[in-house]
Amino acid sequence: MSAKPCVLEFGMGVDVHGRDATKAACRAVSDAIRHSSLPLFQEVRERGGRMLVDVTIGVPDPSSVKLDVVRQELPHGEVTVHAVDGGLRSPTSDTLIACAAITVSVEYSQDSAR
């Protein structure tokens, strides 16, 4: 059975001093999820469903992001994190901005969907 997207969240994070892409990425994820309270996911767990969380982080240097550290920002679900070209590096300071797009999908097995 395929997963159905249920939630889209977006956030921005900044490392003001240091150009640390992982720190900015973690702040972007935190920004995205901080504004949500999604009680429907308790029902998903109770019915045996799977919550799939896909995170895309845009930063100037994607290879510098420690994906496992960013993954720890998300408390629930099966989390996948990807880093892609994006974000912003300030030309006049050591500031780096990361953008996060989070998609939460729900998947039920044939048995639990009944």
C-alpha positions in Angstrom: 0.0 0.0 0.0 1.3 3.5 -0.8 1.8 6.2 1.7 -0.5 9.2 1.6 1.1 12.7 2.3 -0.8 14.3 5.2 1.4 17.2 6.4 3.7 19.6 4.8 5.8 21.9 7.0 8.5 24.5 6.0 11.1 26.2 8.1 14.2 28.3 8.1 17.3 28.2 10.3 20.3 30.4 10.6 23.8 29.9 12.0 24.7 33.6 12.5 28.4 33.0 13.3 30.2 30.1 11.9 28.5 29.0 8.7 27.7 25.6 10.3 25.2 24.0 7.8 24.2 21.3 10.3 23.4 23.8 13.0 21.3 25.9 10.5 19.6 22.7 9.2 18.7 21.6 12.7 17.2 25.0 13.4 15.2 24.9 10.2 13.7 21.6 11.1 12.9 22.8 14.6 11.3 25.9 13.1 9.2 23.8 10.8 7.8 21.4 13.5 7.6 23.9 16.4 4.3 25.3 15.1 2.5 21.9 14.8 0.5 19.7 17.1 -0.8 16.8 15.2 -2.9 14.5 17.4 -3.9 12.3 14.4 -0.5 10.5 14.6 -1.6 8.9 17.9 -4.4 7.2 15.9 -1.9 6.2 13.2 0.2 4.4 15.8 -2.8 2.8 17.5 -4.1 1.5 14.1 -0.7 0.0 13.3 0.2 2.6 10.6 3.6 3.9 9.7 4.5 7.6 9.8 7.1 8.4 7.1 8.9 11.7 7.6 10.9 13.0 4.6 13.1 16.0 5.2 14.8 18.0 2.5 17.4 20.6 3.6 18.6 23.3 1.3 22.1 24.6 2.1 25.0 26.1 0.0 27.2 23.0 0.7 24.9 19.9 1.1 27.8 17.5 1.7 28.7 19.4 4.9 25.4 18.6 6.6 25.5 15.8 9.2 22.3 14.0 8.3 22.2 11.8 11.4 22.3 15.0 13.6 19.4 16.6 11.7 17.4 13.3 11.9 17.6 13.6 15.7 15.5 16.8 15.6 12.4 14.8 14.7 10.8 12.9 17.6 8.5 10.5 15.7 8.3 8.5 12.6 10.6 6.8 10.2 12.8 9.8 9.2 14.7 10.3 6.0 16.9 13.4 5.5 18.4 14.7 2.3 20.5 17.8 1.8 20.4 19.6 -1.5 21.8 22.8 -3.0 20.0 25.8 -1.7 19.9 28.1 1.3 22.0 31.2 1.5 25.5 32.2 2.5 25.8 35.9 3.4 28.5 37.5 1.3 29.4 40.0 4.0 29.4 37.9 7.1 29.8 34.3 8.4 26.0 33.7 8.4 24.5 30.7 6.7 20.8 30.1 6.2 19.2 26.7 5.7 15.7 25.9 4.5 13.7 22.8 5.4 10.8 21.1 3.7 9.2 18.3 5.7 6.6 15.9 4.3 4.8 13.5 6.7 3.0 10.6 5.0 1.0 7.9 6.6 0.9 4.3 5.4 -1.4 1.5 6.6 -1.0 -2.1 5.9 -3.9 -3.9 4.3 -4.9 -5.3 7.8 -4.6 -2.1 9.8 -6.6 0.0 7.2 -9.8 -1.9 8.1 
